[in-house]
Amino acid sequence: MPEGLTKFFFSTSGTEANEAAVKIARLYKKPAYKVIVRYRSYHGSTLASISMTGDYRRWFIEPHTMHGVVRVPEPYCYRCPLGLKYPECGLACVNYVDYVIKNEKNVAAILVEPITGTNGVVVPPKEYLPTLKKIAEDNDVLFIADEVMTGWGRVGDWWAVNLWGVKPDMLTTAKGASASYVPIGITAVSKKIADYFEDEFFAHGHTFEAHPVSLAAIPAVIEEYRRLDLLSHVRAMGEYLSKRLEELKERHKSIGDVRGVGLFWAIEFIKDSRKTPFGTYEDKYRGVATPVDKLAAELLSMGVYVFSGPSWFIIAPPLVITREQIDEGIDKIDQVVKKLDEQYQG
Ligand SMILES: Cc1ncc(COP(=O)(O)O)c(C=O)c1O
């Protein structure tokens, strides 16, 4: 765990990890209760966690979402939501959060994926996360890192916050904690927060919380990650994958951007030189299969699984992947993207 996170609530999913986090934040910071999140985000599927989600998956349950969620723009420099360019923008997206906190009042926490996951692997500029943490600190607001996707070596470090030396007040995680063999969710808190609940009742729990089978998996998995020296392996394979993806981008007009860290990447597809996307969140909401979804389906029939957003693929292979397997995956992506080029780029 990042330094300073000393106590844990164990549940069985990332969703529940975030659910516990928002309850802890609201009890600890009461009467403050608002949570700041970003539009391009996914935090889970139950009522609180889907309400804190920014993307289209939240739309299905509106207007029945949890109150007290405030959304801010994300550091998506490829298509800046503020129409600005880094670094001339002066990090307007993050500085705006300070304005939001001061004008909202009663903000308890900021919840962010340090590197946005399914919404396109948005790696922030280097100043972004430390600045966001400082804004949280200066305004006495808790900083919660959702590392459900980015934790456990995915980015070549145990945690994505470590890439920028940021120490969150809380961290939520799941998936890789058991290498996904058994269900597990973890809400980690600082000593200060933990101490508060020595005297105050944390009214929360599940039948399967802290389940011995799930808990037994965590140290076993950590031992295996260490035995295989997986962090070094991810960094080495990540460098190789990055090189292969950059080559892919050079070869295909339909690829507008590739971005990522370690074994956590996105390929963003564009229809033309004006960066027109192949699909939108509205398409996903309506259940329309975009050309990128169709490409992903074709790849699956060829034995390669990628998660498809409206106009991007997420490339997040198992951490034990080899160079040969990366080559196989890239070659097959190369074959299907050729068809996209032929169809759309004349
Ligand atoms: C960043 C992030 N947070 C939370 C979740 C929810 O986790 P789970 O599906 O284990 O409930 C996910 C799921 O993919 C996720 O990507």
The ligand as an SDF file (V2000), in Angstrom:
LIG
                    3D

 16 16  0  0  0  0  0  0  0  0999 V2000
  -11.8600    2.1530  -11.9180 C   0  0  0  0  0  0  0  0  0  0  0  0
  -12.8970    1.1750  -11.4950 C   0  0  0  0  0  0  0  0  0  0  0  0
  -13.5090    1.3420  -10.3200 N   0  0  0  0  0  0  0  0  0  0  0  0
  -14.4540    0.4770   -9.8890 C   0  0  0  0  0  0  0  0  0  0  0  0
  -14.8140   -0.6130  -10.6370 C   0  0  0  0  0  0  0  0  0  0  0  0
  -15.8550   -1.5630  -10.1300 C   0  0  0  0  0  0  0  0  0  0  0  0
  -15.2520   -2.7590   -9.7480 O   0  0  0  0  0  0  0  0  0  0  0  0
  -16.1030   -4.1210   -9.7330 P   0  0  0  0  0  0  0  0  0  0  0  0
  -16.4570   -4.4430  -11.1370 O   0  0  0  0  0  0  0  0  0  0  0  0
  -15.1590   -5.1260   -9.0920 O   0  0  0  0  0  0  0  0  0  0  0  0
  -17.2960   -3.9010   -8.8730 O   0  0  0  0  0  0  0  0  0  0  0  0
  -14.2030   -0.8370  -11.8750 C   0  0  0  0  0  0  0  0  0  0  0  0
  -14.5670   -2.0250  -12.7010 C   0  0  0  0  0  0  0  0  0  0  0  0
  -14.0160   -2.3020  -13.7200 O   0  0  0  0  0  0  0  0  0  0  0  0
  -13.2240    0.0800  -12.3150 C   0  0  0  0  0  0  0  0  0  0  0  0
  -12.6320   -0.0680  -13.5100 O   0  0  0  0  0  0  0  0  0  0  0  0
  1  2  1  0
  2  3  1  0
  2 15  2  0
  3  4  2  0
  4  5  1  0
  5  6  1  0
  5 12  2  0
  6  7  1  0
  7  8  1  0
  8  9  2  0
  8 10  1  0
  8 11  1  0
 12 13  1  0
 12 15  1  0
 13 14  2  0
 15 16  1  0
M  END
$$$$
